[in-house]
């Protein structure tokens, strides 16, 4: 058995307050270390909040890794975890901006990244769609990443399946309301025969969007096995066997931040 603990950072960022949100991440990572997490996943745009452009613009977005991200890599190595870290980034060659997930392994090395493909043209107009769908090996397990709306249709998940992925991870900012999730994660898990692990966010965004009822989810074979909801920042953790892809927990372990 290759049992690991996976922790989902179900965070409530303050829109545009990078200092506060970075401190929240540090507290979350320490909490994960205390419970001996192996993999830690952040939600989409935890650093900035969803509507950050209205408050702080986009000129601050830089090529990664910057000095702060380098310090996170050092911390990840110290804590002996693998981190799926959502960050806006600027491409070093084109200067285009992307909504990106960086994968940092236990040695503090950035071993891969994924740029969100299905960006929403108005609310995410600052972000250029990515164009690569490649698996990343984490603890000798081939992982596919889908950011939020990337999981809405089957195309990206199917591409990962064709490339030998064994599980799918979806950092998200997908809340309740008129466009709430409606079985997409379960359907992707059924079509690909892979677990789909969704790390969602909570809280509000400039008073316009309310994520307090959003769900972090683990789905497998078309069924939702675990659901976590919290109005405040919470770490949802569960155990999994990477060899068999079996979800070993019957419910999330919860730790408030």
Beta strands, then each sheet from edge to edge (+ up, - down):
strand 1: 3-10
strand 2: 39-42
strand 3: 82-90
strand 4: 97-104
strand 5: 110-115
strand 6: 136-138
strand 7: 141-145
strand 8: 167-171
strand 9: 195-199
strand 10: 204-205
strand 11: 209-210
strand 12: 216-220
strand 13: 223-228
strand 14: 234-241
strand 15: 246-247
strand 16: 253-256
sheet 1: 5+ 4- 3+ 2+ 1+ 14- 15+
sheet 2: 5+ 4- 3+ 2+ 1+ 14- 16+
sheet 3: 6+ 7- 8- 9- 12+ 13-
sheet 4: 10+ 11-
end
